[in-house]
Amino acid sequence: MQSPDKTYGLISSQKMVQYMWKYSLHKQSTQIPCAVLFDEPLDFKTLAQAVNIEIERNDCLRLRIIKADGDLRQYFLPEYKLDRIPLRKYGTEEEMRRNLDADAEKKLNVFGGETFRLIFFTAPDGRTGIYLIVSHMVMDAMATFTFFKDLLAVYDAMKAGEAMPKPLSRYEAVIQKELSDPGWEEYVKKETAILADYIKMDKPPKYCSLKGTTLQREQRRTGSDPGPIEPKDFFPLLDKTHFSRFTLSEEDSRAITDFVTERQISAEWVIQMGMRMYLSKLNVRVDDTVFWVLCPRRRTVKEKRAGGTLASPMPWREILPGDLTFREGLLQLASSQNFLFRHADVPFTALRDNERTLFGYTVLQTCTSMMFSYLPLANDTFGGHGYEYMGFSMGHYVMPLYTVTLYDAKSGCYKFNYIHRIYTYSDEDIRRFHEGAVRTILAGIRDPHKTIDEILEEI
């Protein structure tokens, strides 16, 4: 391979992926597999042409990663085209899920130039879909939505014989801006200190497991006492996962939607509140929970119209006393999220170092029970096209649990996806947690003036 003329180092959001690569033998945990099923039949021939136009417009699709002098560098190809895109037709839902899940678990050959894969497909009910799997070094979740949305806009323009939509911003410009900012390192130090005060609060965080205190008891029984803080729950060789999917009923989904619409709040806070409360119930009423969450870090118009990886994971620590009402808890979550997202430029590596310094963690320890993402999808997310968003198994993941929740515009129901590490949790553990969290959410929105203790007593 010819050496590129111009290469860049990694920006902070990409260093998060590098960190995960360092502690994972299976790189699938740093891939994003997803698909969008569209209600109307797509012309796959025109769509394939639109993909190559999208590669020209969306420069993160031309981003390549190389190893140089013991480090990682990146560069942008001036041009790139796909000669063909696989097209599959599925006869059953089971076959479609099984086939795409299997592809999602295949490792991308990133250092061989394969940073993403695409598949066009037809579902059993006749809907047509686009499947994408992409390296997290190249795209974050918001960038995948940018890809799908812009691709469909290009496709619509081609079908209508109209001018191309407004150009996207360049991810390369975002990289250049961060790497050339002379005050960046000093700024990050200041922001890191602010977050350190938030994370440490007035006591070390507690480890909260979906299985309660079972892990702590087991490690004490085998002579590896985790101490007062938390057990060891990260082993790179034992990161195989399973993917569990649940769809909330129309009636229960409508109750949540009516609640958040009436109060003009985010469904993310309601779902998180229920999960945190039920996690507390499972862990002898511990009121201190930490969920890692992704902050999009897209503030300017240019950043919002760029592809690439900008998201940063943040340790969302929350102490919710039992005498707090459900409503008060939601307001606290909203305030915390606003605070965290204002300081989301702090790199994951700095946050992890912070934890180890503040609480004496080893590499095998982490205070989080899960990674949590809420996808803010709406009816017009893809330019008015009726759609269904689909997530898939990753095969391996570095955390015990990754939950991805979203509102499905097609059915009007909320969907809960759980990527859980088999070593840590069984399918039954996930099912019990999901059902308990849903009961907690519904109890909270029925009477938001009840306290956390009162709600946990009744569920």
C-alpha positions as a Markdown table, in Angstrom:
| # | Residue | x | y | z |
|---|---|---|---|---|
| 1 | Met | 0.0 | 0.0 | 0.0 |
| 2 | Gln | 1.4 | 3.4 | -1.0 |
| 3 | Ser | 2.0 | 5.7 | 1.9 |
| 4 | Pro | -0.4 | 8.6 | 2.1 |
| 5 | Asp | 0.9 | 12.2 | 1.7 |
| 6 | Lys | -0.9 | 13.5 | 4.7 |
| 7 | Thr | -1.8 | 11.7 | 7.9 |
| 8 | Tyr | -3.3 | 12.8 | 11.2 |
| 9 | Gly | -3.2 | 11.6 | 14.8 |
| 10 | Leu | -6.3 | 10.5 | 16.6 |
| 11 | Ile | -8.7 | 12.9 | 18.2 |
| 12 | Ser | -10.0 | 12.3 | 21.7 |
| 13 | Ser | -13.2 | 10.5 | 20.7 |
| 14 | Gln | -11.2 | 8.1 | 18.6 |
| 15 | Lys | -8.7 | 7.5 | 21.4 |
| 16 | Met | -11.6 | 5.9 | 23.3 |
| 17 | Val | -11.8 | 3.3 | 20.6 |
| 18 | Gln | -8.0 | 2.8 | 20.7 |
| 19 | Tyr | -8.3 | 2.2 | 24.5 |
| 20 | Met | -11.0 | -0.5 | 23.9 |
| 21 | Trp | -8.8 | -2.1 | 21.3 |
| 22 | Lys | -6.0 | -2.2 | 23.8 |
| 23 | Tyr | -8.0 | -4.2 | 26.3 |
| 24 | Ser | -10.0 | -6.4 | 23.9 |
| 25 | Leu | -8.9 | -9.4 | 21.8 |
| 26 | His | -12.1 | -9.1 | 19.8 |
| 27 | Lys | -12.5 | -5.9 | 17.9 |
| 28 | Gln | -16.2 | -6.4 | 17.2 |
| 29 | Ser | -16.9 | -4.5 | 20.4 |
| 30 | Thr | -15.8 | -1.4 | 18.6 |
| 31 | Gln | -18.1 | -1.8 | 15.6 |
| 32 | Ile | -21.5 | -0.4 | 15.1 |
| 33 | Pro | -24.0 | -2.7 | 13.2 |
| 34 | Cys | -27.4 | -1.3 | 12.3 |
| 35 | Ala | -30.0 | -1.3 | 9.6 |
| 36 | Val | -32.9 | 0.7 | 8.4 |
| 37 | Leu | -36.0 | -0.9 | 6.9 |
| 38 | Phe | -38.0 | 1.4 | 4.6 |
| 39 | Asp | -41.7 | 1.0 | 4.0 |
| 40 | Glu | -41.6 | 1.6 | 0.3 |
| 41 | Pro | -39.6 | -0.5 | -2.2 |
| 42 | Leu | -36.2 | 1.0 | -3.0 |
| 43 | Asp | -34.6 | 0.9 | -6.4 |
| 44 | Phe | -31.4 | -0.9 | -5.5 |
| 45 | Lys | -29.6 | 0.0 | -8.8 |
| 46 | Thr | -30.2 | 3.8 | -8.1 |
| 47 | Leu | -29.4 | 3.3 | -4.5 |
| 48 | Ala | -26.0 | 1.7 | -5.3 |
| 49 | Gln | -25.2 | 4.8 | -7.4 |
| 50 | Ala | -26.3 | 7.0 | -4.5 |
| 51 | Val | -23.9 | 5.2 | -2.2 |
| 52 | Asn | -20.9 | 6.1 | -4.3 |
| 53 | Ile | -22.1 | 9.7 | -4.4 |
| 54 | Glu | -22.5 | 9.6 | -0.6 |
| 55 | Ile | -18.9 | 8.3 | -0.3 |
| 56 | Glu | -17.8 | 11.5 | -2.2 |
| 57 | Arg | -20.0 | 13.7 | 0.1 |
| 58 | Asn | -19.3 | 12.0 | 3.4 |
| 59 | Asp | -15.6 | 11.9 | 3.9 |
| 60 | Cys | -15.6 | 9.6 | 6.9 |
| 61 | Leu | -16.4 | 6.8 | 4.5 |
| 62 | Arg | -13.0 | 7.5 | 2.9 |
| 63 | Leu | -11.2 | 7.5 | 6.3 |
| 64 | Arg | -8.5 | 4.8 | 6.7 |
| 65 | Ile | -6.5 | 3.8 | 9.8 |
| 66 | Ile | -2.9 | 2.6 | 9.7 |
| 67 | Lys | -0.2 | 1.7 | 12.1 |
| 68 | Ala | 2.9 | 3.9 | 12.0 |
| 69 | Asp | 5.9 | 3.9 | 14.4 |
| 70 | Gly | 4.0 | 2.0 | 17.0 |
| 71 | Asp | 1.0 | 4.3 | 17.0 |
| 72 | Leu | -2.2 | 4.8 | 15.0 |
| 73 | Arg | -2.5 | 7.4 | 12.2 |
| 74 | Gln | -5.4 | 8.2 | 9.9 |
| 75 | Tyr | -5.8 | 9.7 | 6.4 |
| 76 | Phe | -8.5 | 10.3 | 3.9 |
| 77 | Leu | -8.6 | 8.7 | 0.4 |
| 78 | Pro | -9.2 | 11.3 | -2.3 |
| 79 | Glu | -11.7 | 9.0 | -3.9 |
| 80 | Tyr | -13.2 | 5.6 | -3.3 |
| 81 | Lys | -16.0 | 3.6 | -4.9 |
| 82 | Leu | -17.8 | 0.3 | -4.2 |
| 83 | Asp | -18.0 | -1.9 | -7.3 |
| 84 | Arg | -20.8 | -4.0 | -5.9 |
| 85 | Ile | -23.1 | -4.2 | -2.8 |
| 86 | Pro | -24.5 | -7.6 | -1.8 |
| 87 | Leu | -28.2 | -7.9 | -2.2 |
| 88 | Arg | -30.1 | -10.5 | -0.2 |
| 89 | Lys | -33.8 | -11.5 | -0.1 |
| 90 | Tyr | -35.0 | -13.1 | 3.1 |
| 91 | Gly | -38.0 | -15.5 | 3.4 |
| 92 | Thr | -38.5 | -15.3 | 7.1 |
| 93 | Glu | -37.8 | -12.9 | 10.0 |
| 94 | Glu | -35.7 | -15.6 | 11.7 |
| 95 | Glu | -33.5 | -16.0 | 8.6 |
| 96 | Met | -33.0 | -12.2 | 8.3 |
| 97 | Arg | -32.1 | -11.8 | 11.9 |
| 98 | Arg | -29.8 | -14.8 | 12.0 |
| 99 | Asn | -28.0 | -13.8 | 8.8 |
| 100 | Leu | -27.5 | -10.1 | 9.7 |
| 101 | Asp | -26.5 | -10.9 | 13.3 |
| 102 | Ala | -23.9 | -13.3 | 11.9 |
| 103 | Asp | -22.4 | -10.6 | 9.7 |
| 104 | Ala | -22.5 | -8.1 | 12.6 |
| 105 | Glu | -20.3 | -10.5 | 14.6 |
| 106 | Lys | -17.6 | -10.6 | 11.8 |
| 107 | Lys | -14.6 | -8.4 | 12.5 |
| 108 | Leu | -13.9 | -5.6 | 10.1 |
| 109 | Asn | -10.4 | -5.7 | 8.6 |
| 110 | Val | -9.8 | -2.1 | 9.6 |
| 111 | Phe | -6.0 | -2.1 | 9.0 |
| 112 | Gly | -6.7 | -3.8 | 5.6 |
| 113 | Gly | -8.8 | -0.9 | 4.5 |
| 114 | Glu | -12.2 | -2.4 | 5.4 |
| 115 | Thr | -13.7 | 0.3 | 7.7 |
| 116 | Phe | -17.4 | -0.5 | 6.8 |
| 117 | Arg | -19.6 | -3.0 | 5.0 |
| 118 | Leu | -23.0 | -2.5 | 3.3 |
| 119 | Ile | -25.8 | -5.0 | 2.4 |
| 120 | Phe | -29.0 | -4.2 | 0.6 |
| 121 | Phe | -31.9 | -6.6 | 1.5 |
| 122 | Thr | -35.6 | -7.3 | 1.1 |
| 123 | Ala | -37.5 | -8.3 | 4.3 |
| 124 | Pro | -40.1 | -11.1 | 4.3 |
| 125 | Asp | -42.9 | -8.6 | 4.3 |
| 126 | Gly | -41.6 | -6.9 | 1.2 |
| 127 | Arg | -39.9 | -3.9 | 2.9 |
| 128 | Thr | -36.5 | -3.0 | 1.7 |
| 129 | Gly | -33.5 | -2.3 | 3.9 |
| 130 | Ile | -29.9 | -1.0 | 4.1 |
| 131 | Tyr | -27.6 | -2.7 | 6.5 |
| 132 | Leu | -24.4 | -1.0 | 7.7 |
| 133 | Ile | -21.6 | -2.2 | 9.9 |
| 134 | Val | -18.9 | 0.4 | 10.5 |
| 135 | Ser | -15.8 | 0.8 | 12.7 |
| 136 | His | -16.4 | 3.0 | 15.7 |
| 137 | Met | -13.1 | 4.6 | 14.8 |
| 138 | Val | -14.8 | 6.0 | 11.7 |
| 139 | Met | -18.4 | 6.6 | 12.9 |
| 140 | Asp | -20.4 | 7.0 | 16.0 |
| 141 | Ala | -24.1 | 6.4 | 16.3 |
| 142 | Met | -25.1 | 9.9 | 15.3 |
| 143 | Ala | -22.8 | 9.6 | 12.2 |
| 144 | Thr | -24.7 | 6.5 | 11.1 |
| 145 | Phe | -27.9 | 8.5 | 11.1 |
| 146 | Thr | -26.2 | 11.2 | 9.1 |
| 147 | Phe | -25.1 | 8.6 | 6.6 |
| 148 | Phe | -28.6 | 7.1 | 6.2 |
| 149 | Lys | -30.4 | 10.4 | 6.1 |
| 150 | Asp | -28.0 | 12.0 | 3.5 |
| 151 | Leu | -27.9 | 8.8 | 1.5 |
| 152 | Leu | -31.7 | 8.8 | 1.2 |
| 153 | Ala | -31.7 | 12.5 | 0.3 |
| 154 | Val | -29.2 | 11.8 | -2.5 |
| 155 | Tyr | -31.4 | 8.9 | -3.6 |
| 156 | Asp | -34.6 | 11.0 | -3.6 |
| 157 | Ala | -32.8 | 13.7 | -5.6 |
| 158 | Met | -31.6 | 11.2 | -8.2 |
| 159 | Lys | -35.1 | 9.6 | -8.6 |
| 160 | Ala | -36.7 | 13.1 | -8.9 |
| 161 | Gly | -34.0 | 14.4 | -11.3 |
| 162 | Glu | -33.3 | 17.3 | -8.9 |
| 163 | Ala | -30.1 | 19.0 | -7.7 |
| 164 | Met | -28.1 | 17.3 | -4.9 |
| 165 | Pro | -29.0 | 18.2 | -1.3 |
| 166 | Lys | -26.8 | 20.7 | 0.6 |
| 167 | Pro | -23.3 | 19.3 | 1.0 |
| 168 | Leu | -22.2 | 17.7 | 4.3 |
| 169 | Ser | -19.5 | 19.2 | 6.4 |
| 170 | Arg | -16.0 | 17.6 | 6.4 |
| 171 | Tyr | -15.0 | 15.3 | 9.2 |
| 172 | Glu | -11.4 | 16.0 | 8.2 |
| 173 | Ala | -12.0 | 19.7 | 9.2 |
| 174 | Val | -13.2 | 18.6 | 12.6 |
| 175 | Ile | -10.1 | 16.6 | 13.1 |
| 176 | Gln | -7.8 | 19.4 | 11.9 |
| 177 | Lys | -9.5 | 21.9 | 14.3 |
| 178 | Glu | -9.0 | 19.7 | 17.4 |
| 179 | Leu | -5.4 | 18.7 | 16.6 |
| 180 | Ser | -4.3 | 22.2 | 15.8 |
| 181 | Asp | -6.0 | 24.0 | 18.7 |
| 182 | Pro | -3.0 | 25.3 | 20.8 |
| 183 | Gly | -5.2 | 25.6 | 24.0 |
| 184 | Trp | -6.7 | 22.1 | 23.7 |
| 185 | Glu | -4.6 | 20.3 | 26.3 |
| 186 | Glu | -4.9 | 23.1 | 28.8 |
| 187 | Tyr | -8.7 | 23.2 | 28.2 |
| 188 | Val | -9.0 | 19.4 | 28.7 |
| 189 | Lys | -7.1 | 19.6 | 32.0 |
| 190 | Lys | -9.5 | 22.2 | 33.3 |
| 191 | Glu | -12.5 | 20.3 | 32.2 |
| 192 | Thr | -11.1 | 17.0 | 33.7 |
| 193 | Ala | -10.7 | 18.7 | 37.1 |
| 194 | Ile | -14.3 | 19.8 | 37.0 |
| 195 | Leu | -15.5 | 16.3 | 36.2 |
| 196 | Ala | -13.3 | 14.8 | 38.9 |
| 197 | Asp | -15.2 | 16.8 | 41.5 |
| 198 | Tyr | -18.5 | 15.6 | 40.1 |
| 199 | Ile | -17.4 | 11.9 | 39.9 |
| 200 | Lys | -16.0 | 11.6 | 43.4 |
| 201 | Met | -18.9 | 13.4 | 45.2 |
| 202 | Asp | -18.6 | 12.7 | 48.9 |
| 203 | Lys | -18.0 | 8.9 | 48.7 |
| 204 | Pro | -16.8 | 6.2 | 46.3 |
| 205 | Pro | -19.4 | 4.9 | 43.9 |
| 206 | Lys | -20.9 | 1.4 | 44.5 |
| 207 | Tyr | -20.9 | -1.5 | 42.1 |
| 208 | Cys | -24.5 | -2.3 | 41.1 |
| 209 | Ser | -25.1 | -5.6 | 39.4 |
| 210 | Leu | -28.3 | -7.0 | 37.8 |
| 211 | Lys | -27.7 | -10.0 | 40.1 |
| 212 | Gly | -27.5 | -7.9 | 43.2 |
| 213 | Thr | -24.5 | -8.6 | 45.5 |
| 214 | Thr | -23.9 | -12.1 | 44.1 |
| 215 | Leu | -20.6 | -11.3 | 42.5 |
| 216 | Gln | -19.1 | -9.6 | 45.6 |
| 217 | Arg | -20.1 | -12.6 | 47.7 |
| 218 | Glu | -18.6 | -15.1 | 45.3 |
| 219 | Gln | -15.3 | -13.3 | 45.2 |
| 220 | Arg | -15.1 | -13.1 | 49.0 |
| 221 | Arg | -15.9 | -16.8 | 49.2 |
| 222 | Thr | -13.0 | -17.7 | 46.8 |
| 223 | Gly | -10.6 | -15.5 | 48.7 |
| 224 | Ser | -10.3 | -12.6 | 46.3 |
| 225 | Asp | -12.1 | -10.0 | 48.5 |
| 226 | Pro | -12.8 | -7.0 | 46.3 |
| 227 | Gly | -12.7 | -4.7 | 49.3 |
| 228 | Pro | -15.3 | -2.1 | 50.2 |
| 229 | Ile | -15.6 | -0.6 | 46.7 |
| 230 | Glu | -16.4 | -3.2 | 44.0 |
| 231 | Pro | -15.5 | -6.6 | 42.6 |
| 232 | Lys | -13.4 | -7.3 | 39.5 |
| 233 | Asp | -15.7 | -7.7 | 36.6 |
| 234 | Phe | -13.6 | -7.3 | 33.4 |
| 235 | Phe | -11.8 | -10.1 | 31.7 |
| 236 | Pro | -10.8 | -9.6 | 28.0 |
| 237 | Leu | -11.0 | -13.3 | 27.2 |
| 238 | Leu | -14.6 | -13.5 | 28.6 |
| 239 | Asp | -16.4 | -10.9 | 26.6 |
| 240 | Lys | -18.7 | -13.0 | 24.4 |
| 241 | Thr | -22.2 | -11.4 | 24.3 |
| 242 | His | -25.8 | -12.2 | 23.6 |
| 243 | Phe | -28.4 | -9.8 | 22.2 |
| 244 | Ser | -31.8 | -9.6 | 23.8 |
| 245 | Arg | -34.6 | -7.6 | 22.2 |
| 246 | Phe | -37.9 | -6.5 | 23.9 |
| 247 | Thr | -40.7 | -4.4 | 22.6 |
| 248 | Leu | -43.0 | -2.6 | 25.0 |
| 249 | Ser | -46.7 | -3.0 | 24.4 |
| 250 | Glu | -48.7 | -0.2 | 22.6 |
| 251 | Glu | -50.6 | 0.6 | 25.7 |
| 252 | Asp | -47.6 | 0.9 | 28.0 |
| 253 | Ser | -45.6 | 2.8 | 25.3 |
| 254 | Arg | -48.5 | 5.2 | 24.9 |
| 255 | Ala | -48.5 | 5.9 | 28.6 |
| 256 | Ile | -44.8 | 6.9 | 28.5 |
| 257 | Thr | -45.3 | 9.0 | 25.4 |
| 258 | Asp | -48.3 | 10.8 | 26.9 |
| 259 | Phe | -46.3 | 11.4 | 30.1 |
| 260 | Val | -43.2 | 12.9 | 28.4 |
| 261 | Thr | -45.2 | 14.9 | 25.9 |
| 262 | Glu | -47.4 | 16.5 | 28.5 |
| 263 | Arg | -44.4 | 17.5 | 30.6 |
| 264 | Gln | -42.1 | 18.3 | 27.6 |
| 265 | Ile | -39.3 | 16.1 | 29.0 |
| 266 | Ser | -37.1 | 13.4 | 27.4 |
| 267 | Ala | -38.2 | 9.7 | 27.4 |
| 268 | Glu | -34.5 | 9.0 | 28.1 |
| 269 | Trp | -34.8 | 10.3 | 31.6 |
| 270 | Val | -38.0 | 8.3 | 32.3 |
| 271 | Ile | -36.4 | 5.1 | 31.1 |
| 272 | Gln | -33.1 | 5.8 | 32.9 |
| 273 | Met | -35.0 | 6.6 | 36.1 |
| 274 | Gly | -36.8 | 3.3 | 36.1 |
| 275 | Met | -33.6 | 1.3 | 35.3 |
| 276 | Arg | -31.7 | 3.1 | 38.1 |
| 277 | Met | -34.4 | 2.6 | 40.6 |
| 278 | Tyr | -34.9 | -1.1 | 39.9 |
| 279 | Leu | -31.1 | -1.6 | 40.0 |
| 280 | Ser | -31.2 | 0.0 | 43.4 |
| 281 | Lys | -33.9 | -2.5 | 44.5 |
| 282 | Leu | -31.7 | -5.4 | 43.3 |
| 283 | Asn | -28.7 | -4.1 | 45.3 |
| 284 | Val | -30.2 | -3.7 | 48.8 |
| 285 | Arg | -31.5 | -0.2 | 48.0 |
| 286 | Val | -28.1 | 1.4 | 47.1 |
| 287 | Asp | -29.1 | 4.9 | 46.0 |
| 288 | Asp | -25.9 | 5.5 | 44.0 |
| 289 | Thr | -25.8 | 4.3 | 40.4 |
| 290 | Val | -23.3 | 4.9 | 37.5 |
| 291 | Phe | -24.3 | 4.5 | 33.9 |
| 292 | Trp | -21.8 | 5.3 | 31.2 |
| 293 | Val | -23.6 | 7.2 | 28.4 |
| 294 | Leu | -22.6 | 8.6 | 25.0 |
| 295 | Cys | -22.7 | 12.3 | 24.5 |
| 296 | Pro | -22.9 | 13.2 | 20.8 |
| 297 | Arg | -20.5 | 16.3 | 21.2 |
| 298 | Arg | -22.1 | 17.9 | 18.1 |
| 299 | Arg | -22.6 | 21.6 | 19.1 |
| 300 | Thr | -22.1 | 23.6 | 15.9 |
| 301 | Val | -24.1 | 23.4 | 12.7 |
| 302 | Lys | -21.0 | 22.1 | 10.9 |
| 303 | Glu | -20.4 | 19.4 | 13.5 |
| 304 | Lys | -24.0 | 18.3 | 13.3 |
| 305 | Arg | -23.7 | 18.0 | 9.5 |
| 306 | Ala | -20.5 | 16.0 | 9.6 |
| 307 | Gly | -20.0 | 12.3 | 9.8 |
| 308 | Gly | -17.3 | 10.6 | 11.8 |
| 309 | Thr | -16.7 | 9.8 | 15.4 |
| 310 | Leu | -17.2 | 12.7 | 17.8 |
| 311 | Ala | -19.2 | 11.0 | 20.6 |
| 312 | Ser | -17.7 | 10.7 | 24.0 |
| 313 | Pro | -18.7 | 8.3 | 26.8 |
| 314 | Met | -19.4 | 10.0 | 30.1 |
| 315 | Pro | -19.8 | 8.4 | 33.6 |
| 316 | Trp | -23.3 | 9.5 | 34.6 |
| 317 | Arg | -23.2 | 9.1 | 38.3 |
| 318 | Glu | -26.5 | 9.7 | 40.2 |
| 319 | Ile | -27.4 | 9.6 | 43.9 |
| 320 | Leu | -31.2 | 9.3 | 44.2 |
| 321 | Pro | -32.3 | 9.2 | 47.9 |
| 322 | Gly | -35.3 | 7.2 | 48.7 |
| 323 | Asp | -37.3 | 10.2 | 49.9 |
| 324 | Leu | -37.0 | 11.8 | 46.5 |
| 325 | Thr | -40.2 | 11.7 | 44.4 |
| 326 | Phe | -40.1 | 10.2 | 40.9 |
| 327 | Arg | -40.7 | 13.7 | 39.5 |
| 328 | Glu | -37.9 | 15.2 | 41.5 |
| 329 | Gly | -35.6 | 12.4 | 40.3 |
| 330 | Leu | -36.4 | 13.2 | 36.7 |
| 331 | Leu | -35.5 | 16.9 | 37.2 |
| 332 | Gln | -32.2 | 15.8 | 38.9 |
| 333 | Leu | -31.4 | 13.6 | 35.9 |
| 334 | Ala | -32.1 | 16.4 | 33.5 |
| 335 | Ser | -29.8 | 18.7 | 35.4 |
| 336 | Ser | -27.0 | 16.1 | 35.6 |
| 337 | Gln | -27.2 | 15.4 | 31.9 |
| 338 | Asn | -26.9 | 19.1 | 31.0 |
| 339 | Phe | -23.9 | 19.4 | 33.3 |
| 340 | Leu | -22.2 | 16.3 | 31.8 |
| 341 | Phe | -22.8 | 17.3 | 28.2 |
| 342 | Arg | -21.3 | 20.7 | 28.8 |
| 343 | His | -18.0 | 19.0 | 29.8 |
| 344 | Ala | -18.1 | 16.2 | 27.3 |
| 345 | Asp | -14.8 | 17.2 | 25.6 |
| 346 | Val | -12.9 | 15.3 | 28.3 |
| 347 | Pro | -11.4 | 12.2 | 26.7 |
| 348 | Phe | -12.5 | 8.7 | 27.9 |
| 349 | Thr | -8.9 | 7.9 | 28.8 |
| 350 | Ala | -8.7 | 10.9 | 31.1 |
| 351 | Leu | -12.0 | 9.9 | 32.8 |
| 352 | Arg | -10.7 | 6.3 | 33.3 |
| 353 | Asp | -7.4 | 7.6 | 34.7 |
| 354 | Asn | -9.5 | 9.8 | 37.0 |
| 355 | Glu | -11.4 | 6.8 | 38.4 |
| 356 | Arg | -8.3 | 4.8 | 39.0 |
| 357 | Thr | -6.6 | 7.8 | 40.8 |
| 358 | Leu | -9.7 | 8.7 | 42.9 |
| 359 | Phe | -10.8 | 5.2 | 43.9 |
| 360 | Gly | -7.7 | 3.0 | 43.4 |
| 361 | Tyr | -9.3 | 0.9 | 40.7 |
| 362 | Thr | -7.3 | -1.8 | 38.8 |
| 363 | Val | -7.8 | -2.4 | 35.1 |
| 364 | Leu | -10.2 | -5.2 | 36.0 |
| 365 | Gln | -12.5 | -3.0 | 38.0 |
| 366 | Thr | -15.2 | -0.6 | 36.9 |
| 367 | Cys | -17.9 | 1.1 | 38.9 |
| 368 | Thr | -20.5 | 0.9 | 36.1 |
| 369 | Ser | -23.3 | -1.6 | 35.8 |
| 370 | Met | -23.9 | -0.7 | 32.1 |
| 371 | Met | -23.5 | 1.5 | 29.1 |
| 372 | Phe | -26.7 | 3.2 | 28.2 |
| 373 | Ser | -27.8 | 4.9 | 25.0 |
| 374 | Tyr | -31.1 | 6.4 | 24.0 |
| 375 | Leu | -31.6 | 7.0 | 20.2 |
| 376 | Pro | -33.8 | 10.1 | 19.7 |
| 377 | Leu | -35.5 | 8.9 | 16.5 |
| 378 | Ala | -38.5 | 10.7 | 15.1 |
| 379 | Asn | -41.1 | 10.2 | 12.4 |
| 380 | Asp | -39.2 | 12.5 | 10.0 |
| 381 | Thr | -35.7 | 11.3 | 10.8 |
| 382 | Phe | -35.1 | 10.0 | 7.3 |
| 383 | Gly | -36.8 | 12.7 | 5.3 |
| 384 | Gly | -40.3 | 11.5 | 5.6 |
| 385 | His | -39.6 | 7.9 | 4.6 |
| 386 | Gly | -41.5 | 5.4 | 6.8 |
| 387 | Tyr | -38.9 | 3.3 | 8.5 |
| 388 | Glu | -37.9 | 0.9 | 11.2 |
| 389 | Tyr | -34.5 | 1.0 | 12.9 |
| 390 | Met | -32.8 | -2.3 | 13.6 |
| 391 | Gly | -29.9 | -3.1 | 16.0 |
| 392 | Phe | -27.8 | -6.3 | 15.9 |
| 393 | Ser | -25.5 | -8.4 | 18.0 |
| 394 | Met | -21.8 | -7.4 | 18.2 |
| 395 | Gly | -20.6 | -10.8 | 19.4 |
| 396 | His | -18.2 | -9.3 | 22.0 |
| 397 | Tyr | -18.3 | -6.3 | 24.3 |
| 398 | Val | -16.0 | -4.9 | 27.0 |
| 399 | Met | -18.7 | -4.0 | 29.5 |
| 400 | Pro | -21.2 | -6.3 | 31.3 |
| 401 | Leu | -24.2 | -4.7 | 29.6 |
| 402 | Tyr | -25.0 | -2.2 | 26.9 |
| 403 | Thr | -28.6 | -1.1 | 26.7 |
| 404 | Val | -29.9 | 0.7 | 23.6 |
| 405 | Thr | -33.4 | 2.1 | 23.9 |
| 406 | Leu | -35.5 | 3.9 | 21.3 |
| 407 | Tyr | -38.9 | 5.0 | 20.2 |
| 408 | Asp | -40.0 | 3.1 | 17.1 |
| 409 | Ala | -41.9 | 5.6 | 14.9 |
| 410 | Lys | -43.5 | 2.8 | 12.8 |
| 411 | Ser | -45.2 | 0.9 | 15.7 |
| 412 | Gly | -45.4 | 3.7 | 18.3 |
| 413 | Cys | -43.7 | 1.4 | 20.8 |
| 414 | Tyr | -40.5 | 1.6 | 22.7 |
| 415 | Lys | -37.8 | -0.9 | 22.0 |
| 416 | Phe | -35.2 | -2.2 | 24.4 |
| 417 | Asn | -32.0 | -3.8 | 23.2 |
| 418 | Tyr | -29.6 | -5.5 | 25.6 |
| 419 | Ile | -26.1 | -6.5 | 24.6 |
| 420 | His | -25.1 | -8.5 | 27.6 |
| 421 | Arg | -21.9 | -10.4 | 28.4 |
| 422 | Ile | -22.6 | -14.1 | 28.8 |
| 423 | Tyr | -19.9 | -14.5 | 31.5 |
| 424 | Thr | -21.7 | -12.0 | 33.7 |
| 425 | Tyr | -25.4 | -12.3 | 32.9 |
| 426 | Ser | -27.8 | -14.9 | 31.5 |
| 427 | Asp | -30.7 | -14.2 | 29.3 |
| 428 | Glu | -33.0 | -14.8 | 32.3 |
| 429 | Asp | -31.1 | -12.1 | 34.3 |
| 430 | Ile | -31.7 | -9.7 | 31.5 |
| 431 | Arg | -35.4 | -10.6 | 31.2 |
| 432 | Arg | -36.0 | -10.2 | 34.9 |
| 433 | Phe | -34.2 | -6.8 | 35.0 |
| 434 | His | -36.1 | -5.6 | 31.9 |
| 435 | Glu | -39.5 | -6.6 | 33.4 |
| 436 | Gly | -38.6 | -5.0 | 36.7 |
| 437 | Ala | -37.4 | -1.8 | 35.1 |
| 438 | Val | -40.6 | -1.5 | 33.1 |
| 439 | Arg | -42.8 | -2.1 | 36.2 |
| 440 | Thr | -40.9 | 0.7 | 37.9 |
| 441 | Ile | -41.3 | 3.1 | 35.0 |
| 442 | Leu | -45.0 | 2.5 | 34.8 |
| 443 | Ala | -45.4 | 2.9 | 38.5 |
| 444 | Gly | -43.5 | 6.2 | 38.4 |
| 445 | Ile | -45.5 | 7.8 | 35.6 |
| 446 | Arg | -48.8 | 6.6 | 37.2 |
| 447 | Asp | -48.0 | 8.7 | 40.3 |
| 448 | Pro | -44.8 | 10.8 | 39.9 |
| 449 | His | -45.4 | 12.4 | 43.3 |
| 450 | Lys | -44.7 | 9.1 | 45.1 |
| 451 | Thr | -41.2 | 8.7 | 46.5 |
| 452 | Ile | -38.7 | 6.3 | 45.2 |
| 453 | Asp | -39.0 | 4.2 | 48.4 |
| 454 | Glu | -42.8 | 4.1 | 48.0 |
| 455 | Ile | -42.6 | 3.0 | 44.4 |
| 456 | Leu | -40.0 | 0.3 | 45.1 |
| 457 | Glu | -42.1 | -1.1 | 47.9 |
| 458 | Glu | -45.1 | -1.6 | 45.5 |
| 459 | Ile | -43.4 | -3.2 | 42.5 |
